[in-house]
């Protein structure tokens, strides 16, 4: 994080002028972060999770789902691109064109070899601070899913069995974990 109080803090107005270079650009508390394109394991897990949630949330019209890249502006100085964003109908007004302007119902990050610390610390803190009710971290190399639910303003990790993860934001929605892993 920037420690110089006089240092430039990036905003969404700066963000929209970052280059379209195939990399993922994000800002957290005014600081610019850049990551390379995701791996095939990452993309497989993301697309399978998207398919599962689309069937259980979007098709029955309980909410909408966006896969990266989509901008989520959480504050003046924080714009992130979660791998997957779920917005239940009660929060639908935050979807604008060209971005999501506010806290979604659920965000998901699929870790890459260069991102686990960023996902588990910086992004987790930003999501918690924004009041996002649920956060999943999917690790396709370790083949794990960590589920965090907001409780009194703090994320707590929830236990789950290894086969399924039941979402807390909506009833009767489960992720089948073993289908997320690329076997190739």
C-alpha positions in Angstrom: 0.0 0.0 0.0 1.1 3.6 -0.6 2.7 5.1 2.5 3.5 8.5 1.1 0.4 10.7 1.9 1.3 12.9 -1.0 1.5 10.0 -3.5 -1.0 9.9 -6.3 -4.0 7.7 -5.5 -5.6 6.2 -8.6 -9.4 6.5 -9.0 -11.8 5.0 -11.5 -11.1 8.0 -13.8 -7.4 7.0 -14.0 -8.3 3.3 -14.2 -10.3 3.6 -17.4 -7.2 5.0 -19.2 -5.0 2.0 -18.2 -3.8 0.2 -21.4 -5.7 -2.7 -22.9 -2.7 -5.0 -22.8 -4.2 -8.4 -22.0 -3.2 -8.1 -18.3 -5.5 -7.6 -15.4 -5.3 -4.1 -14.0 -6.9 -3.3 -10.6 -6.7 -0.6 -8.0 -6.9 -1.1 -4.2 -7.0 2.0 -2.0 -5.6 4.0 -4.9 -2.7 1.7 -5.6 -2.3 0.1 -9.1 -1.8 -3.7 -9.4 -1.1 -5.7 -12.6 -1.3 -9.5 -13.1 -0.8 -11.6 -16.2 -3.5 -13.6 -17.9 -4.7 -16.6 -15.9 -3.7 -20.2 -16.4 -5.7 -23.0 -18.0 -6.4 -24.6 -14.6 -7.6 -21.2 -13.4 -9.9 -20.8 -16.4 -11.3 -24.3 -16.2 -12.3 -23.9 -12.5 -13.8 -20.4 -13.2 -15.9 -21.6 -16.2 -17.1 -24.7 -14.3 -18.1 -22.6 -11.3 -19.8 -20.1 -13.5 -21.8 -22.9 -15.2 -22.9 -24.3 -11.8 -24.0 -21.0 -10.4 -25.7 -20.0 -13.6 -27.9 -23.0 -13.4 -28.8 -22.4 -9.8 -29.0 -18.6 -9.6 -29.3 -17.0 -13.0 -31.6 -19.4 -14.8 -34.2 -19.4 -12.0 -33.9 -15.6 -12.0 -32.6 -15.2 -8.4 -29.8 -12.9 -9.6 -27.1 -12.4 -12.2 -23.6 -13.6 -12.6 -20.6 -11.9 -14.3 -17.2 -13.5 -15.1 -14.0 -11.5 -15.4 -13.2 -9.1 -16.7 -15.8 -6.9 -15.1 -15.0 -3.8 -13.1 -16.4 -3.7 -9.5 -16.0 -0.2 -8.0 -16.1 -0.6 -4.2 -15.0 3.0 -3.3 -13.5 6.0 -5.0 -10.0 4.4 -4.7 -10.8 0.7 -5.1 -11.7 -1.0 -8.4 -11.3 -4.7 -8.7 -12.0 -7.4 -11.2 -13.1 -10.5 -9.3 -13.0 -13.7 -11.3 -16.7 -14.2 -10.7 -19.4 -11.8 -9.3 -22.9 -12.8 -8.2 -25.5 -10.1 -7.7 -28.8 -11.2 -6.2 -31.9 -9.4 -7.2 -32.0 -7.2 -4.0 -28.7 -5.6 -5.1 -29.3 -5.4 -8.8 -29.4 -1.6 -8.8 -25.5 -1.6 -8.5 -25.2 -3.0 -12.0 -24.5 0.0 -14.3 -23.0 0.4 -17.7 -20.0 0.2 -17.8 -19.3 -1.3 -14.3 -20.7 -2.7 -11.0 -20.9 0.2 -8.6 -21.0 -1.2 -5.1 -20.8 -4.4 -3.1 -22.0 -7.6 -4.9 -23.6 -10.5 -3.0 -20.7 -12.8 -3.6 -17.3 -12.5 -5.2 -15.0 -15.4 -6.2 -11.3 -15.4 -6.8 -9.6 -18.3 -8.4 -5.9 -18.3 -7.4 -3.0 -18.3 -9.8 0.6 -19.1 -8.8 1.3 -15.4 -8.5 -1.9 -14.3 -6.8 -2.7 -16.4 -3.6 -1.3 -13.8 -1.2 -3.1 -10.9 -3.0 -6.4 -12.9 -3.0 -6.1 -13.9 0.7 -5.0 -10.6 2.1 -5.4 -7.4 0.0 -8.5 -8.4 -1.9 -10.1 -10.2 1.1 -9.6 -7.1 3.2 -11.1 -4.8 0.4 -14.1 -7.1 0.0 -14.6 -7.3 3.8 -14.3 -3.5 4.1 -16.9 -3.1 1.3 -19.4 -5.3 3.1 -19.6 -8.1 0.5 -21.5 -10.9 2.3 -19.7 -13.9 0.9 -16.3 -14.5 -0.6 -14.9 -17.8 -2.1 -11.2 -18.5 -2.8 -10.8 -21.4 -5.2 -7.3 -22.9 -5.5 -7.1 -25.2 -8.6 -3.6 -26.4 -7.7 -4.3 -27.4 -4.1 -7.9 -28.3 -5.1 -9.5 -26.4 -2.3 -12.3 -23.9 -1.8 -12.2 -21.5 1.1 -15.6 -20.0 2.0 -15.8 -16.7 3.9 -19.0 -15.2 5.3 -19.3 -11.7 6.7 -20.2 -11.7 10.4 -20.3 -8.4 12.3 -18.1 -6.8 9.7 -15.5 -9.5 9.7 -15.0 -12.5 7.4 -15.1 -15.8 9.1 -14.0 -19.0 7.3 -16.8 -21.6 7.2 -16.3 -25.3 7.4 -17.6 -27.4 4.6 -17.3 -31.0 3.4 -14.9 -31.7 0.5 -17.7 -32.5 -1.9 -19.9 -29.4 -1.8 -20.0 -25.8 -0.6 -23.4 -24.5 0.3 -23.6 -20.7 -0.3 -24.9 -18.6 2.6 -26.3 -15.8 0.4 -29.1 -17.9 -1.1 -30.8 -21.1 0.0 -30.3 -24.4 -1.8 -27.3 -23.4 -3.9 -24.3 -25.7 -3.8 -21.0 -25.9 -5.6 -19.9 -29.4 -6.5 -16.2 -29.0 -5.7 -14.7 -32.0 -7.6 -16.1 -30.7 -10.9 -13.9 -27.6 -10.6 -10.6 -29.4 -11.3 -9.0 -29.8 -14.7 -7.9 -33.4 -15.1 -5.7 -33.0 -18.2 
